[in-house]
Amino acid sequence: MWLKAFDLLFEKLSKNYDLTRIKAIGGAAQQALVWWKAPVPPLQKLDPRLPIHAQITSQSFSLQNPPIAQDTSAHTHALALEAALGGPDHMAARVGTCAHPSLVAAQLLRVREAWPDIWSRTGRVQMASSFLASLMTGQLVGMGEAEAASTGLWAHAGTQPGVQSHWDEGVMEIVGGSREEGHRIWSWLGDVDISGGRRRIGNISKYLVERYGFDPEAIVTPFTSDYLSTYLSLCPSPSDAVLSFGPMDVMMAPASNYLPTRLFNIFPHPAQDANEKKRYVIMLTSRNADVPRALVRDMYTKSWSAFDRLVAIVPPGGSIGLDDKLFSFWLLQGDTYPFAHVKGIYRFETGVKVNEFRDLRANPRCLLESQILSFRVRWSRTIPAGVFGSASGRARNTNSTPSPIAGAQQKRATGVNNSNNMGLPFDPYDYAPLPARIIATGAAANFPSIANLAGDVFNAPVLMPTTQIDAAQVIPHRNAPAPGFPSRASIGGAYIARWVWGKEKGTPAGTGRGGFEEEVRRLLSKRWAATGGAPLRTNINAPGTTSKAPSATGSGASTPYGHGSRSALGSTILVEEEEEEVEEMERSGGTGGYGLGFSETEVTRIRTMTSSTSGTAMSGSTLGEAPSTAFTTPDLGNITSPNPASQSADAAPTSTPSALQPVTAMPTSDAELQLGLAKVAEPDVDAFMSYAALVPEYCRLEGLLVKGIV
């Protein structure tokens, strides 16, 4: 399938573009393995008269359906490997990461134990990014150090004098089952490029030159993983954090020191000069991301627009009370630390585990709060590790609102451990160590309520790429960009290609002045000045757009700024009706109910149930009824509307679901617009303080789950 897609891509490119103009090619792929059968077919001898998939058939691979990044089948093997290495802390100190379901070392171990015949037939194992780079160059290409560090088999030297990064033979021996098989794994994976990524890995292959007309002098630059390439496309500053929503939510940030712990994964920066000081990228991940969000939508709302509105109207913590906040943890599959051993759906009211919330409308907001609070808590736990170095202050101003527990800290004696911030190793009310900006990507970031929530939890402005803002006006609820719009991972690969090409050609932007991010910013600043401040183009002939301007007419980035003091909703946008909503309408005969006994037009009139209103009959209340199960929507069709006077059978209007209204651009500084970023949400210190008050209870409940007490 990948080879057919490769052929199809270049067939389309050759018919629509002059490929001789391409001087450098970069790229990215998701984290997955390609298992070549021995002997590996010679890529340099491909016949240009035939497509690649006709010459390299499925019989060339020993494992024809390899697991991708979202696969969790090797989770038990990852935990077993972690235990064999002495636990998560010892494993992280040794190979820079602890157990997680998509660990490459665990996938190798699973294949050896489950399919010994596949293991014996294998002649080479490549990361998907290296596989694509090999097709581009016509020769087998090794992986970069950033991807090697994600395998669980690579020992990075860090700042140890006289020590070079290398494959860990001891770990390979455990995975292979013997020293000989461990050496075999080494030969499969090949050598690793530890130069930093600023060099060509080869020229375009003769096959692609003759079949599609590429310039034979075009260079191919290192490919990397999609998450790291997305990170590179955003050029974050040292005080930023990138929050990428998707099948797996990921939070990434620049780091200056290699100090691995089980709290995070840490990788060498994939684009840096060999002679510059080593830089790193830390990554916090959550595998329970899009799937729980889609499940909650199906169980409680039936449309993304109603999901977004519910999140917007329900108060923080799911309740207006101070002592009856609601918490939920949707751990549907094995995750990384601290939830490596926890699975299930857990809800808590007033600190007590319940099967279902009394007010079902709180579920969407509580899910999102749990997902984003998890990143906020793990970030704060990361600070003491020292991985950020001098950037640990995150360039934030001193808190204008004093912490409620600051006075208690000041009264403690000097020399006494002052880490008892309500039982936490950090002050939840102090936002100085948090990111100064959140750069968000992924379909979930298109939801105004989610963008606002991220800004509130971190007390930071939320920015999004203008390419995504414009694409969201066409298809607001898909992770893949709309036709005509680029993906962020592809832009990151293009930036690397330009960066390497500039160095080789001796252009002003390639003379080594600063790192990768600095040079990309310089290029974009030069383009901004040359075009008189024109925004970056966001699409190529996207559907529904006829404008030749840099951004499409009616888009979220090029039209006048949206309305609202926090996050903006576009007033004139192009939308596609959601397939799920159409199907639901057909099943329900055109009615607009959303599984909770209320229509979307009634959402804004519904009060949120609190402890003071628990005895009041309201739509969605389950008082006096049997609780629902975790996976079944309660039957609430007979419950009356909160406005009985409007329920006349003759006069009841038929409500139809409206499409999700995505975020649009707010007033943004020129420095951010130059990079193709636009602000979509502002911070709110009062909202931040309300979420800070939830952090201690969140951490307490998290501890109960991790320890298996509930």
Phi, psi and omega per residue, in radians:
M1 nan -0.750 3.138
W2 -1.111 -0.700 -3.127
L3 -1.185 -0.674 3.082
K4 -1.130 -0.698 3.094
A5 -1.111 -0.674 3.099
F6 -1.055 -0.831 3.111
D7 -1.081 -0.780 -3.111
L8 -1.088 -0.719 3.137
L9 -1.024 -0.853 -3.068
F10 -1.313 -0.463 3.009
E11 -1.095 -0.781 3.133
K12 -1.165 -0.742 -3.137
L13 -1.081 -0.769 -3.078
S14 -1.169 -0.461 -3.130
K15 -1.454 -0.355 -3.024
N16 -2.015 -0.218 -3.059
Y17 -2.435 2.710 3.058
D18 -1.495 1.747 -3.026
L19 -1.282 -0.212 3.100
T20 -1.203 -0.292 -3.136
R21 -1.401 -0.225 -3.115
I22 -1.370 2.160 -3.089
K23 -1.862 -0.374 -3.130
A24 -2.640 2.517 -3.068
I25 -2.285 2.228 3.015
G26 -2.182 3.064 -3.124
G27 -3.050 -3.119 -3.109
A28 -2.713 2.836 3.084
A29 -2.672 2.738 3.106
Q30 -1.207 2.842 -3.086
Q31 -1.296 1.891 3.111
A32 -2.714 2.811 -3.125
L33 -1.866 2.551 3.008
V34 -2.013 2.131 -3.072
W35 -1.796 1.770 3.102
W36 -1.394 2.430 3.038
K37 -1.460 2.506 3.082
A38 -1.399 2.403 -0.104
P39 -1.403 2.623 3.136
V40 -1.255 2.279 -3.125
P41 -1.102 2.490 -3.130
P42 -1.261 1.923 -3.092
L43 -1.217 -0.421 -3.098
Q44 -1.365 -0.103 -3.106
K45 -1.936 0.390 3.136
L46 -1.197 2.497 -3.130
D47 -1.468 2.035 -3.098
P48 -1.167 -0.175 3.111
R49 -1.389 -0.233 -3.075
L50 -2.122 2.606 3.036
P51 -1.177 2.780 -3.075
I52 -1.121 -0.708 -3.057
H53 -1.160 -0.299 3.072
A54 -1.440 -0.295 -3.114
Q55 -1.822 -0.590 3.060
I56 -1.912 1.655 -3.055
T57 -1.534 3.102 3.124
S58 -1.089 -0.393 3.130
Q59 -1.259 -0.128 3.105
S60 -1.432 -0.099 -3.070
F61 -2.072 2.370 -3.136
S62 -1.339 -0.607 3.067
L63 -2.054 1.847 -2.958
Q64 -1.460 -0.317 3.106
N65 -2.214 1.274 -3.076
P66 -1.250 2.664 3.100
P67 -1.209 2.601 3.085
I68 -1.830 -3.030 -3.018
A69 -1.099 -0.508 -3.103
Q70 -1.475 -0.073 -3.122
D71 -1.260 2.401 -3.120
T72 -2.063 0.214 -3.037
S73 -1.165 -0.361 -3.109
A74 -1.729 0.279 -3.070
H75 -1.106 -0.766 3.138
T76 -1.114 -0.602 3.100
H77 -1.202 -0.618 3.089
A78 -1.128 -0.739 3.128
L79 -1.168 -0.642 3.103
A80 -1.144 -0.708 3.104
L81 -1.139 -0.705 3.107
E82 -1.056 -0.750 3.119
A83 -1.134 -0.670 -3.138
A84 -1.159 -0.442 3.138
L85 -1.615 0.057 3.045
G86 1.785 0.174 3.122
G87 1.914 3.011 -3.042
P88 -1.095 -0.662 -3.113
D89 -1.191 -0.754 3.133
H90 -1.165 -0.684 3.138
M91 -1.146 -0.771 3.140
A92 -1.098 -0.716 3.138
A93 -1.137 -0.491 -3.064
R94 -1.522 -0.791 -3.038
V95 -2.159 0.174 3.017
G96 1.414 0.015 3.137
T97 -2.688 2.718 3.030
C98 -1.906 -3.037 -2.985
A99 -1.129 2.389 2.936
H100 -2.648 2.773 -2.947
P101 -1.068 -0.511 -3.090
S102 -1.746 0.331 3.134
L103 -1.055 2.242 -3.097
V104 -1.069 -0.728 3.125
A105 -1.030 -0.679 3.123
A106 -1.196 -0.656 3.096
Q107 -1.139 -0.676 3.061
L108 -1.088 -0.785 -3.140
L109 -1.083 -0.699 -3.140
R110 -1.130 -0.749 3.133
V111 -1.115 -0.721 -3.140
R112 -1.084 -0.692 -3.090
E113 -1.425 -0.615 -3.044
A114 -1.564 -0.616 -3.059
W115 -2.343 1.308 -3.129
P116 -1.067 -0.462 3.124
D117 -1.218 -0.688 3.070
I118 -1.115 -0.727 3.125
W119 -1.034 -0.761 -3.075
S120 -1.243 -0.461 -3.105
R121 -1.517 -0.175 -3.029
T122 -1.320 2.388 3.111
G123 -2.034 -0.293 -3.135
R124 -2.837 2.498 3.060
V125 -2.200 2.227 -3.137
Q126 -2.208 2.620 2.895
M127 -1.209 2.663 -3.097
A128 -1.030 -0.629 3.124
S129 -1.142 -0.735 3.098
S130 -1.171 -0.586 3.086
F131 -1.070 -0.820 3.118
L132 -1.128 -0.726 3.110
A133 -1.096 -0.607 3.107
S134 -1.146 -0.690 3.092
L135 -1.134 -0.591 -3.128
M136 -1.260 -0.632 -3.061
T137 -1.685 -0.273 -3.109
G138 1.347 0.341 3.090
Q139 -2.659 2.680 -3.119
L140 -1.154 2.299 -3.078
V141 -2.052 2.376 3.078
G142 -1.402 2.985 -3.108
M143 -1.552 2.803 3.035
G144 -1.407 2.915 -3.066
E145 -1.170 -0.540 3.138
A146 -1.067 -0.751 3.111
E147 -1.313 -0.592 3.074
A148 -1.052 -0.645 -3.137
A149 -1.194 -0.276 3.132
S150 -1.590 -0.068 -3.041
T151 -1.410 -0.383 -3.006
G152 1.431 0.197 -3.130
L153 -2.142 -0.027 -2.990
W154 -1.900 2.278 3.099
A155 -1.800 1.869 -3.134
H156 -1.479 2.356 -3.032
A157 -1.290 -0.427 -3.091
G158 1.110 -2.288 -3.119
T159 -1.804 0.260 -3.132
Q160 -1.177 2.154 -3.111
P161 -1.205 2.399 3.072
G162 1.304 0.095 -3.131
V163 -1.965 2.349 3.134
Q164 -1.902 2.524 3.098
S165 -1.083 2.569 -3.024
H166 -2.829 2.849 2.970
W167 -1.173 2.368 -3.117
D168 -1.469 1.866 -3.076
E169 -1.135 -0.589 -3.141
G170 -1.121 -0.758 3.106
V171 -1.168 -0.713 3.114
M172 -1.098 -0.606 3.101
E173 -1.158 -0.680 3.091
I174 -1.125 -0.782 -3.117
V175 -1.166 -0.742 -3.107
G176 -1.376 -0.332 3.139
G177 1.567 -0.194 3.108
S178 -2.827 2.897 -3.140
R179 -1.144 -0.664 -3.134
E180 -1.118 -0.770 3.130
E181 -1.211 -0.534 3.056
G182 -1.106 -0.728 3.072
H183 -1.145 -0.551 3.109
R184 -1.159 -0.704 3.079
I185 -1.058 -0.737 3.109
W186 -0.993 -0.805 -3.138
S187 -1.162 -0.557 3.091
W188 -1.118 -0.816 -3.027
L189 -1.355 -0.489 3.075
G190 1.341 -3.018 -3.119
D191 -1.318 2.720 -3.121
V192 -1.986 2.388 3.097
D193 -1.402 1.922 -3.129
I194 -1.843 0.310 -3.099
S195 -1.337 -0.285 -3.128
G196 1.891 -0.219 3.045
G197 1.783 -0.078 -3.105
R198 -1.673 1.124 3.058
R199 -2.800 2.739 3.068
R200 -1.300 2.597 3.038
I201 -1.774 -0.038 3.103
G202 2.716 3.101 3.031
N203 -1.683 2.875 3.112
I204 -1.024 2.507 -3.045
S205 -1.194 2.680 3.092
K206 -1.058 -0.620 3.130
Y207 -1.034 -0.838 -3.103
L208 -1.228 -0.561 3.095
V209 -1.131 -0.834 -3.063
E210 -1.329 -0.571 -3.078
R211 -1.466 -0.673 -3.014
Y212 -2.044 -0.122 3.052
G213 1.497 0.470 3.051
F214 -1.170 2.707 2.997
D215 -1.201 2.168 -3.114
P216 -1.104 -0.281 3.114
E217 -1.555 -0.052 3.123
A218 -1.094 2.386 -3.105
I219 -1.742 2.717 3.053
V220 -1.993 2.255 -3.098
T221 -1.843 2.920 -3.057
P222 -1.029 2.380 3.022
F223 -1.628 2.704 3.124
T224 -2.504 -2.996 -3.100
S225 -1.305 2.761 -3.091
D226 -1.134 -0.660 -3.125
Y227 -1.157 -0.771 3.141
L228 -1.200 -0.610 3.106
S229 -1.184 -0.679 3.040
T230 -1.052 -0.753 3.099
Y231 -1.009 -0.793 -3.121
L232 -1.133 -0.584 -3.097
S233 -1.176 -0.333 -3.074
L234 -1.690 -0.178 3.105
C235 0.810 1.010 -3.104
P236 -1.180 2.557 3.051
S237 -1.459 2.951 -3.096
P238 -1.024 -0.382 -3.116
S239 -1.748 0.116 -3.124
D240 -1.641 2.892 2.947
A241 -2.397 2.452 3.103
V242 -1.762 2.149 3.133
L243 -1.989 1.866 -3.064
S244 -1.855 2.015 3.111
F245 -1.594 2.526 3.124
G246 3.036 -2.782 3.049
P247 -0.941 -0.544 3.013
M248 -2.292 2.076 3.098
D249 -1.319 2.412 -3.077
V250 -2.383 2.371 3.023
M251 -2.065 2.150 -3.077
M252 -2.190 2.627 -3.139
A253 -2.714 2.663 3.083
P254 -1.194 2.533 3.099
A255 -2.405 2.571 -3.089
S256 -1.819 -0.285 -3.079
N257 -2.155 2.500 3.076
Y258 -1.614 1.672 -3.135
L259 -2.308 1.360 -3.033
P260 -1.206 2.404 3.003
T261 -2.483 3.042 3.123
R262 -1.299 -0.123 -3.084
L263 -1.269 -0.399 -3.050
F264 -2.747 2.876 2.940
N265 -1.666 2.533 -3.138
I266 -2.340 2.324 -3.088
F267 -2.250 2.578 2.955
P268 -1.062 2.479 3.116
H269 -1.006 2.276 -3.037
P270 -1.354 -0.076 -3.123
A271 -2.435 1.592 3.115
Q272 -2.674 2.679 3.098
D273 -1.246 2.612 3.133
A274 -1.154 -0.451 -3.069
N275 -1.672 -0.005 3.113
E276 -1.617 2.825 3.131
K277 -1.067 2.353 -3.080
K278 -1.014 2.345 3.055
R279 -2.126 2.760 -3.026
Y280 -2.394 2.925 3.071
V281 -2.234 2.173 3.041
I282 -1.671 2.631 -3.074
M283 -2.398 2.197 2.979
L284 -1.874 2.302 -3.048
T285 -2.200 2.706 3.009
S286 -2.476 2.055 -3.113
R287 -1.404 -0.339 3.126
N288 -1.587 1.488 -2.960
A289 -2.233 -1.661 -3.097
D290 -1.081 -0.652 -3.081
V291 -1.098 -0.882 3.055
P292 -1.055 -0.646 3.132
R293 -1.110 -0.751 3.124
A294 -1.187 -0.631 3.132
L295 -1.153 -0.762 3.111
V296 -1.124 -0.684 3.069
R297 -1.029 -0.817 -3.104
D298 -1.174 -0.609 -3.075
M299 -1.349 -0.569 -2.937
Y300 -2.145 -0.278 -3.068
T301 -2.341 -0.651 -3.105
K302 1.296 0.025 3.036
S303 -2.684 2.632 3.125
W304 -1.206 -0.562 3.139
S305 -1.150 -0.747 3.084
A306 -1.174 -0.632 3.074
F307 -1.015 -0.842 -3.109
D308 -1.124 -0.704 -3.127
R309 -1.194 -0.674 3.109
L310 -1.086 -0.757 3.120
V311 -1.070 -0.634 -3.077
A312 -1.249 -0.588 -3.029
I313 -1.647 -0.380 3.123
V314 -1.337 2.317 -3.081
P315 -1.225 2.841 3.107
P316 -0.934 2.386 -3.116
G317 1.360 0.083 3.091
G318 1.350 0.087 -3.065
S319 -2.757 2.600 3.096
I320 -1.438 -0.215 3.120
G321 -1.283 2.796 -3.136
L322 -1.547 -0.434 -3.017
D323 -2.038 0.122 -3.122
D324 -2.194 0.776 -3.140
K325 -1.245 2.655 -3.095
L326 -1.888 2.503 3.119
F327 -2.363 2.515 3.060
S328 -2.468 2.609 3.109
F329 -2.292 1.988 -3.136
W330 -1.831 1.599 -3.084
L331 -1.943 1.399 -3.023
L332 -1.422 -0.340 3.114
Q333 -2.505 2.821 -3.131
G334 -0.971 2.381 -3.041
D335 -2.175 -3.062 3.092
T336 -1.487 3.125 3.105
Y337 -0.959 2.387 0.149
P338 -1.659 0.109 -3.025
F339 -1.782 0.498 -3.085
A340 -1.087 -0.490 -3.078
H341 -1.969 0.244 -3.051
V342 -2.024 2.293 3.041
K343 -2.458 2.498 3.104
G344 2.381 3.103 3.075
I345 -1.982 2.163 -3.063
Y346 -2.223 2.293 3.077
R347 -2.194 2.521 -3.120
F348 -2.345 2.307 3.002
E349 -2.143 2.289 -3.089
T350 0.824 0.683 3.081
G351 1.385 0.074 -3.091
V352 -2.007 2.387 3.126
K353 -1.204 2.330 3.126
V354 -2.294 2.770 3.101
N355 -1.299 -0.577 -3.125
E356 -2.726 2.594 3.065
F357 -1.192 2.565 3.070
R358 -1.108 -0.617 3.079
D359 -1.856 1.846 -3.054
L360 -1.140 -0.398 -3.102
R361 -1.153 -0.256 -3.129
A362 -1.353 -0.264 -3.026
N363 -1.038 -0.851 -3.136
P364 -1.023 -0.791 -3.107
R365 -1.193 -0.711 -3.128
C366 -1.123 -0.622 3.077
L367 -1.082 -0.887 -3.101
L368 -1.134 -0.689 3.097
E369 -1.058 -0.730 3.126
S370 -1.096 -0.739 -3.113
Q371 -1.142 -0.756 -3.079
I372 -1.412 -0.623 3.057
L373 -1.080 -0.575 3.105
S374 -1.040 -0.770 3.101
F375 -1.165 -0.670 -3.129
R376 -1.132 -0.736 -3.136
V377 -1.190 -0.792 -3.130
R378 -1.153 -0.599 3.066
W379 -1.072 -0.821 -3.121
S380 -1.109 -0.583 3.089
R381 -1.251 -0.387 -3.121
T382 -1.327 -0.539 -3.024
I383 -0.951 -0.839 -3.098
P384 -1.090 -0.317 -3.136
A385 -1.153 -0.348 3.102
G386 1.427 0.227 -3.057
V387 -1.210 -0.433 -3.118
F388 -1.484 -0.221 3.133
G389 1.079 -2.318 -3.103
S390 -1.226 -0.214 3.132
A391 -1.524 0.129 -3.076
S392 -1.118 -0.413 3.066
G393 -1.306 -0.215 3.049
R394 1.027 0.310 3.077
A395 1.024 0.527 3.117
R396 -1.634 2.618 3.049
N397 -1.293 2.792 3.082
T398 -1.078 2.493 -3.109
N399 -0.966 2.177 3.047
S400 -1.332 -0.427 3.086
T401 -1.816 2.004 -3.079
P402 -1.146 2.590 3.111
S403 -1.197 2.398 3.110
P404 -1.082 -0.341 -3.107
I405 -1.888 0.140 -3.114
A406 -1.141 -0.678 -3.123
G407 -1.095 -0.678 3.129
A408 -1.136 -0.630 3.131
Q409 -1.165 -0.704 -3.075
Q410 -1.156 -0.417 -3.103
K411 -1.420 -0.189 -3.121
R412 -1.289 2.606 -3.091
A413 -1.195 2.598 3.098
T414 -1.116 2.407 -3.130
G415 1.580 -0.194 3.104
V416 -1.521 2.490 3.132
N417 -1.031 1.993 -3.113
N418 -1.672 0.441 -3.071
S419 -1.477 0.011 -3.073
N420 -1.471 1.135 3.057
N421 -1.495 1.469 -3.086
M422 0.983 0.650 3.131
G423 1.485 0.113 -3.096
L424 -1.932 2.695 3.085
P425 -1.429 0.177 3.117
F426 -2.595 2.819 3.112
D427 -1.529 1.938 -3.086
P428 -1.160 -0.296 -3.123
Y429 -1.611 -0.039 -3.116
D430 -1.678 1.985 -3.121
Y431 -1.713 0.009 3.139
A432 -1.017 -0.696 -3.141
P433 -1.372 -0.106 -3.096
L434 -1.416 2.848 -3.121
P435 -1.010 2.494 3.107
A436 -1.309 -0.487 3.081
R437 -2.474 2.571 2.993
I438 -1.922 2.123 3.051
I439 -1.801 1.944 -2.988
A440 -1.827 2.492 3.028
T441 -2.411 2.995 3.138
G442 1.664 2.739 -3.016
A443 -1.048 -0.651 -3.103
A444 -1.081 -0.513 3.126
A445 -1.193 -0.255 3.099
N446 -1.267 -0.278 -3.117
F447 -1.389 2.146 3.121
P448 -0.969 -0.679 -3.107
S449 -1.139 -0.635 -3.123
I450 -1.290 -0.696 3.086
A451 -1.069 -0.762 3.097
N452 -1.109 -0.718 -3.110
L453 -1.094 -0.750 3.108
A454 -1.093 -0.730 3.109
G455 -1.123 -0.647 3.139
D456 -1.217 -0.779 -3.071
V457 -1.150 -0.637 -3.121
F458 -1.747 -0.076 -3.078
N459 0.870 0.907 -3.108
A460 -2.497 2.601 3.038
P461 -1.138 2.552 3.129
V462 -1.901 2.187 3.105
L463 -2.017 2.664 3.086
M464 -2.352 2.662 3.044
P465 -1.104 2.418 3.120
T466 -1.112 -0.473 3.065
T467 -1.060 -0.699 -3.135
Q468 -1.310 -0.672 3.136
I469 -1.054 -0.776 3.127
D470 -1.180 -0.717 3.138
A471 -1.114 -0.569 -3.123
A472 -1.158 -0.439 3.119
Q473 -1.228 -0.344 3.120
V474 -1.631 -0.938 3.104
I475 -2.323 1.764 -2.996
P476 -1.452 -0.209 -2.951
H477 -2.185 0.486 3.107
R478 -2.128 2.412 3.105
N479 -1.216 -0.647 3.097
A480 -1.229 2.403 -3.129
P481 -1.153 2.710 3.096
A482 -1.125 2.702 3.115
P483 -0.947 2.328 -3.124
G484 1.665 -0.210 -3.135
F485 -1.870 2.472 -3.107
P486 -1.433 2.701 2.982
S487 -1.487 2.680 -3.129
R488 -1.168 -0.602 -3.137
A489 -1.107 -0.678 3.134
S490 -1.190 -0.623 3.097
I491 -1.148 -0.703 3.091
G492 -1.041 -0.749 3.087
G493 -1.100 -0.664 3.117
A494 -1.170 -0.663 3.099
Y495 -1.092 -0.739 3.113
I496 -1.094 -0.742 -3.140
A497 -1.048 -0.777 3.128
R498 -1.153 -0.661 -3.132
W499 -1.115 -0.829 -3.138
V500 -1.194 -0.756 3.136
W501 -1.064 -0.696 3.131
G502 -1.085 -0.663 3.120
K503 -1.175 -0.760 -3.094
E504 -1.182 -0.603 -3.104
K505 -1.544 -0.107 3.115
G506 1.265 0.489 3.110
T507 -1.260 2.790 -3.138
P508 -0.973 -0.565 -3.127
A509 -1.448 -0.007 -3.106
G510 -2.054 0.345 -3.069
T511 -1.566 0.106 3.046
G512 1.550 0.244 -3.139
R513 -1.400 1.678 -3.133
G514 1.546 3.129 -3.098
G515 -1.510 -2.985 -3.096
F516 -1.009 -0.871 -3.089
E517 -1.073 -0.719 -3.123
E518 -1.106 -0.682 -3.107
E519 -1.289 -0.626 3.081
V520 -1.155 -0.721 3.091
R521 -1.072 -0.668 3.139
R522 -1.134 -0.720 3.111
L523 -1.106 -0.795 -3.110
L524 -1.198 -0.589 3.078
S525 -1.159 -0.692 3.104
K526 -1.117 -0.728 3.104
R527 -1.113 -0.700 3.141
W528 -1.059 -0.787 -3.127
A529 -1.187 -0.683 -3.095
A530 -1.207 -0.486 -3.107
T531 -1.729 0.112 3.130
G532 1.225 0.566 3.106
G533 1.423 0.444 3.102
A534 -1.303 2.353 3.117
P535 -1.094 2.725 3.083
L536 -1.081 2.462 3.060
R537 -1.146 2.395 -3.058
T538 -1.898 -0.204 -3.092
N539 -2.730 2.895 3.060
I540 -2.146 1.826 3.078
N541 0.920 0.803 3.133
A542 -1.162 2.595 -3.135
P543 -1.082 2.421 3.116
G544 1.457 0.075 3.141
T545 -2.125 2.313 3.109
T546 -2.080 -0.160 -3.102
S547 -1.223 2.471 3.039
K548 -1.670 0.110 3.100
A549 -1.215 2.888 -3.123
P550 -0.968 -0.568 3.090
S551 -2.185 2.701 -3.022
A552 -1.235 2.575 3.046
T553 -1.078 2.376 -3.116
G554 1.385 0.187 -3.099
S555 -1.482 3.029 -3.134
G556 -1.398 -0.266 -3.063
A557 -1.803 -0.519 -3.032
S558 -1.811 -0.254 3.086
T559 -1.442 2.953 3.087
P560 -0.931 2.590 -3.063
Y561 -0.979 2.545 -3.132
G562 -1.149 2.989 -3.063
H563 -1.672 2.725 3.086
G564 1.925 2.552 -3.067
S565 -1.403 -0.288 -3.079
R566 -1.896 -1.445 3.117
S567 -2.106 2.469 -2.937
A568 -1.675 2.545 3.029
L569 -1.974 2.232 -3.110
G570 -1.167 2.499 3.126
S571 -1.647 -0.501 3.117
T572 -2.259 1.771 -3.068
I573 -2.378 2.748 3.058
L574 -1.693 2.174 -3.086
V575 -2.284 2.762 3.006
E576 -1.999 2.339 -3.118
E577 -1.156 2.376 -3.057
E578 -1.224 2.375 -3.106
E579 -1.077 -0.695 -3.114
E580 -1.108 -0.652 -3.123
E581 -1.174 -0.682 3.123
V582 -1.106 -0.773 -3.142
E583 -1.110 -0.695 -3.140
E584 -1.143 -0.702 3.119
M585 -1.118 -0.683 3.134
E586 -1.142 -0.690 -3.138
R587 -1.201 -0.583 -3.063
S588 -1.684 0.157 3.101
G589 1.244 0.468 3.062
G590 1.618 0.007 3.122
T591 -1.351 2.851 -3.034
G592 -1.937 0.469 3.122
G593 -1.247 2.729 -3.090
Y594 -2.183 0.554 3.045
G595 1.440 -0.124 -3.139
L596 -2.039 0.133 3.115
G597 1.449 0.221 3.072
F598 -2.404 2.688 3.121
S599 -1.627 2.905 -3.091
E600 -1.119 -0.540 3.134
T601 -1.247 -0.273 -3.132
E602 -1.667 -0.125 -3.041
V603 -1.001 -0.742 -3.037
T604 -1.228 -0.188 -3.120
R605 -1.701 -0.002 -3.002
I606 -1.644 2.270 3.048
R607 -1.346 2.671 3.053
T608 -1.558 2.298 -3.107
M609 -1.233 2.301 3.063
T610 -2.201 -3.110 -3.133
S611 -1.107 -0.484 -3.118
S612 -1.403 -0.234 -3.122
T613 -2.056 0.257 -3.039
S614 -1.148 -0.352 3.142
G615 -1.663 0.055 -3.097
T616 -1.589 2.362 3.111
A617 -1.250 2.078 -3.133
M618 -2.395 2.745 3.057
S619 -1.094 2.307 3.125
G620 1.616 -0.113 -3.140
S621 -1.302 2.461 3.106
T622 -1.939 0.304 3.136
L623 -1.118 2.341 3.114
G624 1.394 0.056 3.139
E625 -2.074 2.795 3.093
A626 -1.165 2.393 -3.136
P627 -1.142 2.630 3.120
S628 -1.412 2.824 3.051
T629 -1.435 3.023 -3.070
A630 -1.196 -0.431 -3.031
F631 -2.017 0.209 -3.102
T632 -2.209 2.223 3.080
T633 -1.268 2.250 3.129
P634 -1.062 2.608 3.099
D635 -1.440 1.781 -3.072
L636 -2.025 0.320 -3.052
G637 -1.127 -0.435 -3.078
N638 -1.626 -0.001 -3.119
I639 -1.401 2.412 -3.036
T640 -1.295 2.771 3.091
S641 -1.241 2.682 3.068
P642 -1.127 -0.197 3.107
N643 -2.155 1.401 -3.041
P644 -1.033 -0.508 -3.082
A645 -1.115 -0.376 -3.096
S646 -1.612 0.133 -3.009
Q647 -1.714 0.422 3.053
S648 -1.060 2.252 -3.094
A649 -1.071 -0.534 -3.091
D650 -1.408 -0.537 -2.991
A651 -1.815 -0.050 -3.060
A652 -1.128 2.090 -3.139
P653 -1.313 2.626 3.087
T654 -1.535 2.031 -3.107
S655 -1.597 2.339 3.095
T656 -1.992 2.449 -3.102
P657 -1.175 2.386 3.091
S658 -1.713 2.699 -3.141
A659 -1.241 2.705 3.112
L660 -1.075 2.302 3.054
Q661 -1.648 1.904 -3.040
P662 -1.354 3.038 3.090
V663 -1.152 2.692 2.983
T664 -2.283 2.949 -3.027
A665 -1.253 2.459 3.000
M666 -1.789 2.967 3.079
P667 -0.925 2.221 -2.992
T668 -2.315 2.549 -3.125
S669 -1.227 2.720 3.125
D670 -1.082 -0.634 -3.119
A671 -1.064 -0.613 3.124
E672 -1.398 -0.662 3.103
L673 -1.127 -0.559 3.093
Q674 -1.019 -0.625 -3.120
L675 -1.494 0.034 -3.118
G676 1.391 0.474 3.125
L677 -1.997 2.590 3.074
A678 -2.428 2.532 -3.123
K679 -1.350 2.369 3.122
V680 -2.133 -0.185 3.115
A681 -2.731 2.522 3.127
E682 -1.805 2.670 3.057
P683 -1.304 2.746 3.100
D684 -2.411 1.891 -3.026
V685 -1.135 -0.566 3.114
D686 -1.171 -0.728 3.087
A687 -1.144 -0.652 3.097
F688 -1.048 -0.759 -3.135
M689 -1.124 -0.618 3.113
S690 -1.175 -0.630 3.088
Y691 -1.317 -0.585 3.076
A692 -1.043 -0.601 3.116
A693 -1.174 -0.386 3.128
L694 -1.460 -0.339 -3.006
V695 -1.046 -0.811 -3.138
P696 -1.015 -0.761 3.141
E697 -1.201 -0.658 3.075
Y698 -1.027 -0.796 -3.127
C699 -1.153 -0.626 3.107
R700 -1.120 -0.802 -3.141
L701 -1.173 -0.658 3.077
E702 -1.038 -0.736 3.112
G703 -1.101 -0.651 3.098
L704 -1.091 -0.702 -3.140
L705 -1.202 -0.782 -3.104
V706 -1.103 -0.651 -3.133
K707 -1.449 -0.073 3.120
G708 1.295 0.381 -3.119
I709 -1.325 -0.542 3.096
V710 -2.100 nan nan
